[in-house]
Amino acid sequence: MNRAAIEFNDVFLSFGEKKVLTGFRLHITREERMVVMGPSGAGKSTLLRLIVGILKADQGVVLVEGKDMAKLSRRLLNKERAKIGMVYQYSALISSLSVEENLALPLRELTRMKPGEIAAAVESNLELVGMESSKSLMPAELSGGMRKRIGIARALVMKPQIILFDEPSAGLDPVNSSIIDQLIINLSTKAKVTCVIVTHVIVSAFRIATRMAMLHEGKNIAEGSPEEMKRSNNPIVSQFLFGETDPLR
């Protein structure tokens, strides 16, 4: 049986008076594509920040490959973060650097790779996302869909074991959204990485997921395969998935 790559065990987190997580539990298996759904403001992106150790839980434990991220020293935390790729909602490319320079930056700063090795790694990762002809472009010259693909290439450049996606299809038209979804599926299969995708876009969620979970009022209220979620008897899940206006009917 595959060991969990990521575990949330009874996690509580508040920001002042606002309770974000209230006993959240979820185990994510290696190499699966776990989609966490929920409305905007539910705390989905907070889960990603807990995984990389940017935030620490008030109570409970977040384990990544068996390690409690909250208890690691700064040196060990940075070492573990190097195994995690992050694809941000708005790509977060450095505007003053070209596409090639954006991808090369983490390799220059965090590895001992030689310039030729870095150039080869940048080229191969741009090829993976179909953007090899764009390496000299600046972020301002890229469309929304292109920026998303460059963001994915940058997340892959350090050869992570886990990739986190924060609303990967947000702001994209249906065609580009479908392209990004299929790219995530292809890359996860080819690279054999664990993917965690947070989204409120239902079409993308069902297209990408091998397993899904629903975040509501700080808890994981339902999880399962896409087909199991479609058949869920939980009225809140049905309301979110199918837009029912009366979830208790």
ChimeraX attribute file (.defattr): number of C-alpha atoms within 10 A of each C-alpha:
attribute: neighborCount
match mode: 1-to-1
recipient: residues
	/A:1	4
	/A:2	8
	/A:3	11
	/A:4	18
	/A:5	21
	/A:6	21
	/A:7	21
	/A:8	21
	/A:9	16
	/A:10	17
	/A:11	24
	/A:12	21
	/A:13	22
	/A:14	14
	/A:15	9
	/A:16	7
	/A:17	6
	/A:18	8
	/A:19	13
	/A:20	23
	/A:21	27
	/A:22	19
	/A:23	16
	/A:24	22
	/A:25	20
	/A:26	19
	/A:27	15
	/A:28	22
	/A:29	19
	/A:30	19
	/A:31	20
	/A:32	20
	/A:33	25
	/A:34	26
	/A:35	27
	/A:36	23
	/A:37	27
	/A:38	23
	/A:39	14
	/A:40	10
	/A:41	9
	/A:42	18
	/A:43	21
	/A:44	25
	/A:45	20
	/A:46	17
	/A:47	22
	/A:48	20
	/A:49	14
	/A:50	21
	/A:51	22
	/A:52	23
	/A:53	21
	/A:54	13
	/A:55	15
	/A:56	19
	/A:57	19
	/A:58	13
	/A:59	15
	/A:60	17
	/A:61	22
	/A:62	28
	/A:63	19
	/A:64	22
	/A:65	17
	/A:66	12
	/A:67	16
	/A:68	15
	/A:69	24
	/A:70	18
	/A:71	13
	/A:72	14
	/A:73	10
	/A:74	9
	/A:75	9
	/A:76	12
	/A:77	18
	/A:78	14
	/A:79	13
	/A:80	19
	/A:81	19
	/A:82	18
	/A:83	15
	/A:84	22
	/A:85	25
	/A:86	23
	/A:87	23
	/A:88	18
	/A:89	18
	/A:90	16
	/A:91	21
	/A:92	13
	/A:93	21
	/A:94	14
	/A:95	11
	/A:96	11
	/A:97	15
	/A:98	19
	/A:99	28
	/A:100	21
	/A:101	20
	/A:102	23
	/A:103	29
	/A:104	21
	/A:105	17
	/A:106	16
	/A:107	22
	/A:108	14
	/A:109	9
	/A:110	12
	/A:111	12
	/A:112	10
	/A:113	13
	/A:114	11
	/A:115	12
	/A:116	9
	/A:117	12
	/A:118	21
	/A:119	16
	/A:120	13
	/A:121	20
	/A:122	25
	/A:123	20
	/A:124	16
	/A:125	22
	/A:126	25
	/A:127	13
	/A:128	17
	/A:129	21
	/A:130	15
	/A:131	18
	/A:132	17
	/A:133	10
	/A:134	17
	/A:135	17
	/A:136	12
	/A:137	14
	/A:138	18
	/A:139	22
	/A:140	13
	/A:141	12
	/A:142	14
	/A:143	11
	/A:144	19
	/A:145	21
	/A:146	19
	/A:147	20
	/A:148	27
	/A:149	24
	/A:150	29
	/A:151	26
	/A:152	29
	/A:153	27
	/A:154	27
	/A:155	23
	/A:156	28
	/A:157	21
	/A:158	20
	/A:159	17
	/A:160	19
	/A:161	20
	/A:162	26
	/A:163	23
	/A:164	26
	/A:165	23
	/A:166	20
	/A:167	21
	/A:168	27
	/A:169	25
	/A:170	17
	/A:171	13
	/A:172	16
	/A:173	11
	/A:174	12
	/A:175	10
	/A:176	16
	/A:177	20
	/A:178	17
	/A:179	14
	/A:180	23
	/A:181	20
	/A:182	15
	/A:183	18
	/A:184	23
	/A:185	16
	/A:186	15
	/A:187	17
	/A:188	18
	/A:189	14
	/A:190	10
	/A:191	13
	/A:192	15
	/A:193	22
	/A:194	24
	/A:195	30
	/A:196	25
	/A:197	26
	/A:198	27
	/A:199	24
	/A:200	20
	/A:201	17
	/A:202	13
	/A:203	14
	/A:204	22
	/A:205	24
	/A:206	19
	/A:207	13
	/A:208	23
	/A:209	23
	/A:210	18
	/A:211	22
	/A:212	25
	/A:213	23
	/A:214	23
	/A:215	22
	/A:216	21
	/A:217	15
	/A:218	21
	/A:219	21
	/A:220	19
	/A:221	15
	/A:222	18
	/A:223	20
	/A:224	16
	/A:225	16
	/A:226	19
	/A:227	12
	/A:228	13
	/A:229	20
	/A:230	14
	/A:231	11
	/A:232	16
	/A:233	11
	/A:234	13
	/A:235	14
	/A:236	19
	/A:237	25
	/A:238	19
	/A:239	14
	/A:240	17
	/A:241	19
	/A:242	12
	/A:243	11
	/A:244	14
	/A:245	10
	/A:246	10
	/A:247	14
	/A:248	10
	/A:249	6
